[in-house]
Amino acid sequence: MIPRILVLLAASVVTFLLAAKAHGRQLRLERELEGYHRVVFGGTNPPFVEALWRADRVRYWSTAAGVALLVLGFYALTRLQGWRWPFLHGGGGSVAWLVAWGSLVVAFLTCGFWSLTRFLHATSEKLERTVDAGWVSESLQGSAWWFTAAAVATVLVLFASTRRV
């Protein structure tokens, strides 16, 4: 029998990858909507792409840091109030896991949703003139599937990480 912690860690990795994929896909769609279909990772790219990525990095790491601080604050509050920490076995490892995994997953999902919002706004402005409605529809359907998969996986991992009373 596989230990519960190994299953949880494997599910955490899969969830992280789903959230990263949903986020990255959405940035790609936002970039392609503006006509930039090819980029060079680690190389020189058009100013729009560089600005998009730079702004997203700031949003991503700011969100991750904010979520990490919230987790640490919640942990401190549970200790001060004498409440039980609901994740895993309540030790420091569970806090480190939730800070490392949770903050990154939440940041991916949050920034992906921001990108989706910008994409929706931009497509509504361009739809009547220059954008293929079929492409927009397929893009949104794909985004819905990826974000749903990532969100459901996140909830399942969090639920699975809570200890039984």
TIKOLVO-961493 format. One record per residue: residue in three letters; z, y, x of N, C-alpha, C, O in turn. Coordinates in steps of 0.001 Angstrom, whole numbers, padded with zeros to 6 digits. Each point is the difference from the previous one (the first is absolute). Layout:
N
{"ALA",{Z,Y,X},{Z,Y,X},{Z,Y,X},{Z,Y,X}} ...
END
This chain:
165
{"MET",{000000,-001180,000840},{000000,001180,-000840},{000000,001246,000887},{000745,000077,000977}} {"ILE",{-001584,000891,-001327},{-000116,001230,000776},{001155,000924,-000366},{000271,000211,-001182}} {"PRO",{000415,000345,002187},{001104,000918,-000306},{-000488,001211,-000798},{-001103,000504,000210}} {"ARG",{001947,-000062,-001116},{-000325,001124,-000893},{-000387,001251,000787},{-000907,000729,-000402}} {"ILE",{001583,-000480,001513},{-000259,001201,000775},{-001415,-000018,000590},{-000639,001048,000098}} {"LEU",{000150,-002218,000292},{-001364,-000089,000535},{-001041,000260,-001078},{-001019,000642,000255}} {"VAL",{001274,-001135,-001446},{-000901,000254,-001128},{-000008,001495,-000317},{-001053,000590,-000238}} {"LEU",{002231,000006,000240},{000105,001429,-000281},{-000717,000833,001067},{-000690,000966,-000325}} {"LEU",{000852,-001335,001579},{-000685,000730,001070},{-001516,-000165,-000097},{-000738,000965,000205}} {"ALA",{000269,-002163,-000511},{-001439,-000220,-000167},{-000539,000805,-001180},{-001064,000612,000090}} {"ALA",{001802,-000617,-001185},{-000414,000791,-001163},{000030,001493,000314},{-000827,000756,-000509}} {"SER",{001766,-000331,001337},{000064,001404,000409},{-001229,000390,000805},{-000551,001085,-000188}} {"VAL",{000123,-001961,001078},{-001201,000268,000808},{-001227,000085,-000904},{-000817,000908,000153}} {"VAL",{000682,-001832,-001079},{-001139,000017,-000925},{000019,001277,-000835},{-001041,000625,-000205}} {"THR",{002197,-000244,-000268},{000125,001221,-000801},{-000364,001227,000815},{-000701,000884,-000492}} {"PHE",{001168,-000818,001730},{-000353,001100,000897},{-001518,000077,000160},{-000574,001087,-000077}} {"LEU",{-000074,-002215,000295},{-001455,-000018,000172},{-000729,000414,-001280},{-001012,000699,000067}} {"LEU",{001506,-001116,-001219},{-000606,000420,-001270},{000108,001516,-000189},{-000962,000652,-000406}} {"ALA",{002136,-000102,000702},{000190,001443,-000141},{-000882,000762,000996},{-000592,001022,-000346}} {"ALA",{000510,-001523,001573},{-000845,000647,001011},{-001470,-000052,-000416},{-000728,000979,000172}} {"LYS",{000294,-002100,-000711},{-001382,-000146,-000450},{-000305,000960,-001150},{-001033,000670,000006}} {"ALA",{001928,-000603,-000987},{-000217,000901,-001140},{-000102,001445,000475},{-000872,000744,-000448}} {"HIS",{001748,-000351,001341},{000014,001356,000541},{-001275,000280,000796},{-000678,000999,-000241}} {"GLY",{000357,-001869,001176},{-001181,000197,000840},{-001287,000009,-000799},{-000904,000789,000274}} {"ARG",{000823,-001657,-001251},{-001181,-000056,-000862},{-000171,001314,-000744},{-001112,000513,-000133}} {"GLN",{002221,000024,-000349},{-000081,001236,-000773},{-000428,001170,000880},{-000774,000851,-000439}} {"LEU",{001263,-000799,001665},{-000457,001041,000926},{-001491,-000145,000299},{-000728,000988,000094}} {"ARG",{000289,-002239,000054},{-001433,-000238,000238},{-000835,000502,-001176},{-001035,000634,000205}} {"LEU",{001473,-000909,-001426},{-000744,000471,-001176},{-000024,001521,-000059},{-001022,000598,-000336}} {"GLU",{002132,000015,000657},{000062,001461,000004},{-000977,000567,001039},{-000686,000989,-000258}} {"ARG",{000631,-001618,001418},{-000908,000411,001071},{-001451,-000220,-000402},{-000845,000869,000216}} {"GLU",{000553,-002032,-000804},{-001374,-000298,-000411},{-000477,000915,-001118},{-001181,000340,-000064}} {"LEU",{002087,000059,-000813},{-000355,000917,-001074},{-000534,001315,000572},{-000855,000647,-000604}} {"GLU",{001363,-000263,001760},{-000451,001230,000654},{-001218,-000223,000889},{-000469,000922,000668}} {"GLY",{-000046,-002170,-000664},{-001235,-000276,000728},{000176,-000520,001414},{-000975,-000071,000748}} {"TYR",{002178,-000292,-000360},{000255,-000514,001349},{000179,-001515,-000080},{001095,-000490,-000274}} {"HIS",{-002175,-000240,000516},{000014,-001452,-000176},{000314,-000761,001276},{000372,-001172,-000054}} {"ARG",{-000516,001813,001186},{000296,-000663,001279},{000967,000855,000807},{-000148,001217,000110}} {"VAL",{001146,-001902,000450},{000975,000679,000850},{000230,-000848,001244},{-000371,-001172,000044}} {"VAL",{000980,001771,000950},{000347,-000698,001229},{001508,000101,000164},{000529,001072,000292}} {"PHE",{000161,-002189,-000481},{001449,000006,000163},{000320,000164,001473},{-000463,-000772,000840}} {"GLY",{001254,001781,-000537},{000336,000290,001386},{-001049,000839,000706},{000124,000272,001194}} {"GLY",{-001149,000140,-001913},{-001065,000808,000588},{-000112,001347,-000683},{000908,000434,-000709}} {"THR",{-002034,000217,000934},{-000251,001307,-000597},{-000646,-000177,-001368},{-000937,-000781,-000163}} {"ASN",{001454,001519,-000816},{-000496,-000071,-001369},{-000234,001405,-000529},{000462,000973,000596}} {"PRO",{-001178,-000859,-001716},{-000228,001324,-000593},{001327,000691,-000334},{001000,-000672,-000253}} {"PRO",{-000986,002000,000251},{001232,000753,-000265},{000687,-000387,-001314},{001229,-000044,-000064}} {"PHE",{-002018,-000237,-000992},{000614,-000392,-001277},{000831,-001266,000176},{001128,-000077,-000487}} {"VAL",{-001678,-000911,001179},{000689,-001282,000187},{001250,000200,000848},{001065,-000522,-000330}} {"GLU",{-001187,001262,001404},{001164,000251,000863},{001103,000724,-000770},{001178,-000331,000134}} {"ALA",{-001562,001316,-000937},{000990,000749,-000790},{000655,-000897,-001052},{001208,000079,-000224}} {"LEU",{-002004,-000929,-000415},{000529,-000926,-001000},{001024,-000934,000633},{001096,-000180,-000530}} {"TRP",{-001455,-000407,001656},{000904,-000934,000678},{001251,000697,000527},{001103,-000536,-000103}} {"ARG",{-001275,001731,000667},{001144,000739,000547},{001000,000326,-001118},{001203,-000216,000153}} {"ALA",{-001704,000731,-001260},{000877,000333,-001129},{000672,-001256,-000554},{001170,000034,-000382}} {"ASP",{-001908,-001137,000340},{000568,-001238,-000517},{001089,-000534,000928},{001014,-000516,-000469}} {"ARG",{-001216,000637,001782},{001040,-000445,000933},{001283,000792,-000205},{001089,-000574,000021}} {"VAL",{-001200,001872,-000216},{001192,000833,-000237},{000684,-000432,-001288},{001218,-000177,-000027}} {"ARG",{-001993,000007,-001043},{000581,-000433,-001276},{000637,-001381,000137},{001103,-000231,-000496}} {"TYR",{-001803,-000688,001171},{000480,-001368,000139},{001347,-000047,000730},{000969,-000564,-000508}} {"TRP",{-000918,001160,001699},{001226,-000096,000790},{001134,000822,-000600},{001168,-000355,000158}} {"SER",{-001494,001441,-000840},{001035,000769,-000692},{000594,-000819,-001145},{001216,-000024,-000194}} {"THR",{-002080,-000637,-000551},{000464,-000850,-001104},{000824,-001167,000529},{001065,-000300,-000539}} {"ALA",{-001548,-000359,001588},{000735,-001132,000578},{001373,000434,000488},{000991,-000693,-000230}} {"ALA",{-000928,001834,000902},{001295,000495,000487},{000926,000343,-001165},{001196,-000290,000047}} {"GLY",{-001746,000903,-001084},{000809,000340,-001173},{000562,-001235,-000685},{001168,-000023,-000389}} {"VAL",{-001999,-001004,000243},{000458,-001241,-000633},{001052,-000675,000885},{000995,-000517,-000507}} {"ALA",{-001207,000520,001809},{000981,-000593,000915},{001351,000706,-000134},{001045,-000649,-000029}} {"LEU",{-001075,001973,-000052},{001249,000746,-000172},{000660,-000305,-001344},{001226,-000083,-000087}} {"LEU",{-002032,-000081,-000951},{000555,-000366,-001313},{000673,-001365,000046},{001086,-000178,-000552}} {"VAL",{-001726,-000786,001207},{000597,-001340,000114},{001313,000076,000770},{001005,-000579,-000412}} {"LEU",{-001021,001295,001529},{001221,000127,000794},{001097,000729,-000781},{001175,-000358,000086}} {"GLY",{-001566,001373,-000840},{000971,000715,-000830},{000570,-000887,-001090},{001198,000038,-000278}} {"PHE",{-002054,-000832,-000336},{000468,-000915,-001042},{000938,-001044,000598},{001009,-000355,-000609}} {"TYR",{-001343,-000133,001799},{000863,-000977,000664},{001364,000620,000312},{001040,-000617,-000234}} {"ALA",{-001054,001842,000763},{001259,000684,000310},{000826,000202,-001271},{001217,-000183,000010}} {"LEU",{-001883,000559,-001100},{000703,000192,-001272},{000631,-001303,-000488},{001134,000000,-000478}} {"THR",{-001859,-001100,000596},{000575,-001279,-000445},{001220,-000360,000819},{000968,-000542,-000535}} {"ARG",{-000999,000838,001839},{001147,-000297,000853},{001193,000895,-000362},{001137,-000465,-000082}} {"LEU",{-001415,001739,-000129},{001084,000935,-000336},{000645,-000331,-001340},{001213,000135,-000164}} {"GLN",{-002026,-000568,-000786},{000512,-000291,-001344},{000530,-001423,-000128},{000604,-000349,-001014}} {"GLY",{-000826,-000477,002039},{000449,-001383,-000056},{-000883,-000892,-000856},{000412,-001083,-000417}} {"TRP",{-001642,001551,000154},{-000940,-000795,-000780},{-000635,-001057,000891},{000012,000102,001226}} {"ARG",{-000555,-001099,-001866},{-000719,-001036,000745},{-001427,000468,000262},{-000675,000510,-000894}} {"TRP",{000232,-000690,002121},{-001395,000281,000356},{-000832,-001114,-000613},{000231,-001170,000306}} {"PRO",{-001193,001495,-001164},{-000667,-001041,-000780},{-001068,-000805,000740},{-000517,-000971,-000552}} {"PHE",{000175,001343,001777},{-001115,-000650,000670},{000457,-001028,001023},{000916,000233,000789}} {"LEU",{-001586,-001376,-000831},{000270,-001111,000905},{001482,-000310,000038},{000605,-000226,-001047}} {"HIS",{-000010,000208,002221},{001416,-000359,000079},{000888,001211,000216},{001184,-000135,000309}} {"GLY",{-001760,001321,-000472},{000801,001210,000072},{000272,000531,001383},{000694,001007,000138}} {"GLY",{-001213,-001646,000898},{000287,000439,001361},{-000995,001033,000513},{-000900,000448,-000710}} {"GLY",{001103,-000091,001975},{-000859,000984,000638},{-001448,-000432,000091},{-000902,000838,-000020}} {"GLY",{000669,-002136,000120},{-001374,-000501,000061},{-000777,000321,-001265},{-001192,000301,000052}} {"SER",{001871,-000369,-001182},{-000686,000305,-001257},{-000333,001479,-000097},{-001024,000371,-000572}} {"VAL",{001887,000478,001130},{-000269,001431,000005},{-001181,000289,000917},{-000897,000763,-000358}} {"ALA",{000896,-001376,001551},{-001107,000197,000947},{-001317,-000480,-000615},{-001030,000658,000142}} {"TRP",{001067,-001808,-000827},{-001211,-000512,-000639},{-000491,000968,-001075},{-001192,000296,-000078}} {"LEU",{002111,000191,-000744},{-000404,000886,-001086},{-000499,001338,000531},{-000930,000577,-000565}} {"VAL",{001528,-000076,001635},{-000488,001241,000605},{-001376,-000231,000606},{-000926,000771,-000250}} {"ALA",{000786,-001831,001047},{-001266,-000244,000701},{-001115,-000387,-000962},{-001092,000566,000058}} {"TRP",{001352,-001509,-000926},{-001037,-000486,-000912},{-000168,000939,-001189},{-001111,000436,-000301}} {"GLY",{002198,-000133,-000359},{-000065,000769,-001242},{-000560,001391,000177},{-000814,000450,-000806}} {"SER",{001241,000241,001855},{-000484,001371,000187},{-001494,000024,000278},{-000700,000899,-000467}} {"LEU",{000199,-001871,001220},{-001435,-000039,000312},{-000833,-000372,-001226},{-001059,000583,-000236}} {"VAL",{001532,-001544,-000534},{-000729,-000409,-001211},{-000024,001137,-001017},{-001046,000296,-000579}} {"VAL",{002184,000334,000363},{000051,001115,-000954},{-000903,001143,000472},{-000679,000630,-000811}} {"ALA",{000670,-000362,002118},{-000863,001065,000531},{-001471,-000339,-000207},{-000783,000871,-000380}} {"PHE",{000391,-002128,000622},{-001392,-000397,-000246},{-000376,000186,-001462},{-001054,000555,-000310}} {"LEU",{001913,-001018,-000582},{-000303,000102,-001429},{-000018,001452,-000467},{-000883,000396,-000761}} {"THR",{001838,000388,001204},{000060,001410,-000391},{-001224,000761,000484},{-000635,000718,-000773}} {"CYS",{000302,-000872,002046},{-001166,000707,000547},{-001294,-000516,-000615},{-000950,000762,-000179}} {"GLY",{000908,-002039,-000140},{-001174,-000548,-000676},{-000173,000596,-001385},{-001118,000306,-000414}} {"PHE",{002227,-000139,-000308},{-000076,000622,-001324},{-000398,001467,000096},{-000747,000493,-000845}} {"TRP",{001236,000211,001864},{-000435,001389,000206},{-001495,000057,000246},{-000691,000865,-000538}} {"SER",{000185,-001796,001357},{-001432,-000058,000262},{-000766,-000316,-001281},{-001051,000585,-000259}} {"LEU",{001574,-001505,-000535},{-000639,-000336,-001273},{-000063,001224,-000915},{-001007,000229,-000670}} {"THR",{002084,000551,000646},{000021,001215,-000814},{-001069,000986,000468},{-000719,000575,-000816}} {"ARG",{000619,-000383,002126},{-001034,000894,000533},{-001394,-000529,-000327},{-000905,000766,-000333}} {"PHE",{000746,-002084,000432},{-001282,-000645,-000306},{-000370,000241,-001466},{-001139,000354,-000303}} {"LEU",{002087,-000544,-000593},{-000260,000221,-001424},{-000367,001453,-000279},{-000916,000280,-000773}} {"HIS",{001620,000620,001393},{-000289,001426,-000183},{-001403,000326,000522},{-000769,000686,-000672}} {"ALA",{000442,-001174,001858},{-001311,000275,000598},{-001129,-000643,-000810},{-001061,000603,-000164}} {"THR",{001278,-001819,-000342},{-001068,-000647,-000776},{-000220,000687,-001328},{-001132,000072,-000480}} {"SER",{002191,000433,-000121},{-000190,000694,-001277},{-000816,001268,000190},{-000741,000402,-000896}} {"GLU",{000871,000229,002056},{-000796,001193,000279},{-001441,-000339,000343},{-000908,000764,-000326}} {"LYS",{000684,-001909,000986},{-001327,-000344,000501},{-000769,-000947,-000912},{-001211,-000159,000155}} {"LEU",{001887,-000462,-001088},{-000609,-001058,-000793},{-001249,000455,-000734},{-000975,-000743,-000102}} {"GLU",{001009,001952,-000402},{-001136,000478,-000784},{-001218,000303,000867},{-001123,000056,-000503}} {"ARG",{001343,000143,001821},{-001111,000443,000844},{-000470,-001043,001008},{-001170,-000381,-000007}} {"THR",{002066,-000081,000870},{-000472,-000700,001185},{000537,-001409,000215},{-000489,-000700,000886}} {"VAL",{001455,000268,-001646},{000627,-001288,000277},{-000471,-001047,-000992},{-000121,000260,-001197}} {"ASP",{-000143,-001446,001720},{-000412,-001128,-000827},{001195,-000481,-000828},{001000,-000454,000557}} {"ALA",{-001102,000551,-001854},{001102,-000378,-000896},{000354,-001473,000151},{001171,-000362,-000118}} {"GLY",{-002144,-000486,000373},{000271,-001425,000198},{000854,-000239,001236},{000917,-000820,-000014}} {"TRP",{-001234,001555,001098},{000781,-000132,001233},{001441,000456,-000232},{000944,-000641,000462}} {"VAL",{-000786,001741,-001173},{001344,000511,-000291},{000775,-001018,-000828},{001168,-000271,000279}} {"SER",{-001806,-000284,-001281},{000654,-000973,-000863},{000433,-001242,000787},{001130,-000466,-000142}} {"GLU",{-002031,-000063,000969},{000335,-001169,000824},{001105,000329,000996},{000880,-000821,000259}} {"SER",{-000934,002027,000297},{001018,000421,000963},{001374,000058,-000657},{000984,-000483,000560}} {"LEU",{-000923,001067,-001729},{001274,000121,-000703},{000538,-001363,-000434},{001206,-000242,000042}} {"GLN",{-002106,-000637,-000454},{000433,-001343,-000389},{000576,-000745,001207},{001041,-000648,-000104}} {"GLY",{-001717,000745,001238},{000509,-000626,001214},{001340,000581,000423},{000905,-000732,000401}} {"SER",{-000784,002052,-000493},{001268,000643,000355},{001116,-000480,-000913},{001113,-000267,000455}} {"ALA",{-001411,000160,-001735},{001012,-000470,-000948},{000491,-001395,000380},{001200,-000267,-000050}} {"TRP",{-002111,-000617,000424},{000387,-001354,000386},{000856,000000,001264},{001039,-000659,000038}} {"TRP",{-001462,001387,000995},{000758,000015,001258},{001377,000616,-000182},{000990,-000543,000491}} {"PHE",{-000913,001681,-001197},{001306,000631,-000192},{000907,-000845,-000885},{001208,-000064,000229}} {"THR",{-001773,-000576,-001223},{000805,-000885,-000852},{000548,-001164,000808},{001182,-000327,-000103}} {"ALA",{-002031,-000301,000905},{000450,-001128,000831},{001113,000442,000945},{001008,-000693,000138}} {"ALA",{-001183,001837,000508},{001007,000489,000945},{001302,000361,-000716},{001084,-000318,000489}} {"ALA",{-001183,000972,-001628},{001206,000397,-000736},{000752,-001216,-000532},{001226,-000061,000091}} {"VAL",{-001951,-000899,-000643},{000648,-001217,-000517},{000660,-000763,001148},{001133,-000464,-000130}} {"ALA",{-001836,000336,001243},{000581,-000700,001156},{001256,000712,000491},{000979,-000651,000363}} {"THR",{-001000,001972,-000350},{001175,000769,000427},{001192,-000270,-000905},{001108,-000244,000476}} {"VAL",{-001339,000289,-001774},{001082,-000258,-000955},{000518,-001428,000161},{001209,-000227,-000038}} {"LEU",{-002104,-000726,000215},{000433,-001394,000165},{000822,-000192,001269},{001005,-000711,-000017}} {"VAL",{-001420,001334,001112},{000766,-000119,001242},{001376,000645,-000164},{001005,-000572,000421}} {"LEU",{-000957,001751,-001027},{001297,000634,-000218},{000897,-000845,-000896},{001194,-000145,000260}} {"PHE",{-001779,-000411,-001314},{000767,-000858,-000899},{000498,-001246,000738},{001153,-000404,-000155}} {"ALA",{-002032,-000198,000955},{000367,-001204,000731},{001055,000287,001074},{000749,-000893,000394}} {"SER",{-000696,002132,000074},{000944,000332,001061},{001413,000275,-000515},{000953,000031,000779}} {"THR",{-000822,000167,-002080},{001331,000251,-000520},{000759,-001307,-000072},{-000541,-001043,-000368}} {"ARG",{001781,001126,000723},{000779,-001238,000006},{000499,-000309,-001403},{000217,000890,-000823}} {"ARG",{-000050,-002141,000590},{000491,-000421,-001321},{001506,000204,-000058},{000721,-000229,000970}} {"VAL",{-000282,000659,-002117},{001443,000256,-000178},{000694,-001282,-000411},{001215,-000007,-000202}} 
END
